[in-house]
Amino acid sequence: MSNFKLDITRFESAFNVEFKTYFADALEALVPMADEKLLSITEKSIECSPTGTLLIRNVAMVFDAYMKKHAASKKTFSKTV
């Protein structure tokens, strides 16, 4: 999160997963953020724009499996903008 960039190739090598398949739902959730120019998504990386860095928690939340699992219970652990 603190680097505001994810190197997809490096992630795939480190964790032996195909990023697009494993995080298909997260990538879909990032599309509106990319449309608003908060981040850019390429084949090799996901990178926040300067404005997107202000909303990094919202960006990171799409990858949080724990939040998805407990979304039905409507528990909020911390608020974002």
C-alpha positions in Angstrom: 0.0 0.0 0.0 2.7 2.5 0.9 4.4 2.2 -2.5 1.1 3.0 -4.4 2.1 0.5 -7.0 1.8 -3.2 -7.5 4.2 -5.1 -9.9 2.0 -7.8 -11.2 4.9 -9.8 -12.7 6.8 -9.8 -9.5 3.7 -10.8 -7.5 3.0 -13.7 -9.8 6.6 -14.9 -9.4 6.6 -14.5 -5.7 3.3 -16.3 -5.1 3.1 -18.6 -8.0 -0.4 -17.5 -9.1 -1.9 -16.0 -12.3 -2.9 -12.6 -11.1 -5.7 -11.9 -13.6 -7.4 -15.2 -12.6 -6.8 -15.1 -8.9 -7.9 -11.5 -8.6 -10.5 -11.3 -11.3 -13.2 -9.8 -9.0 -10.8 -7.3 -7.6 -9.7 -6.2 -11.1 -13.3 -5.7 -12.0 -13.9 -3.6 -8.9 -10.9 -1.4 -9.9 -12.3 -0.4 -13.3 -14.4 2.5 -11.9 -11.4 3.8 -10.1 -9.3 3.6 -13.3 -12.1 5.3 -15.2 -11.9 8.2 -12.7 -8.1 8.3 -13.2 -7.4 7.3 -9.6 -5.1 4.5 -10.9 -3.9 2.9 -14.0 -4.0 -0.8 -14.8 -1.6 -2.4 -17.3 -0.5 -5.9 -18.0 2.5 -5.5 -15.7 1.3 -3.1 -12.9 -1.4 -1.3 -11.0 -0.3 2.2 -10.1 -2.1 5.0 -8.2 -2.2 8.5 -9.6 -1.4 11.3 -7.2 -5.1 11.7 -6.5 -5.5 8.0 -6.1 -2.9 7.8 -3.4 -5.3 9.8 -1.2 -7.7 6.9 -1.5 -5.2 4.0 -1.2 -7.3 2.3 1.5 -10.3 2.1 -0.9 -8.0 0.7 -3.6 -6.5 -1.9 -1.3 -9.9 -3.0 0.1 -10.9 -4.6 -3.2 -8.2 -7.2 -2.6 -9.2 -7.9 1.1 -10.7 -11.3 1.2 -11.6 -10.9 4.9 -13.7 -7.8 4.2 -15.6 -9.7 1.4 -16.2 -12.6 3.7 -17.7 -10.4 6.4 -19.5 -7.9 4.2 -22.8 -9.6 4.7 -22.6 -8.9 8.5 -22.2 -5.2 7.7 -19.3 -4.9 10.2 -17.2 -1.8 9.5 -13.7 -2.0 10.9 -12.7 1.5 9.9 -14.2 4.3 7.8 -12.8 5.7 4.6 -13.9 8.9 2.8 
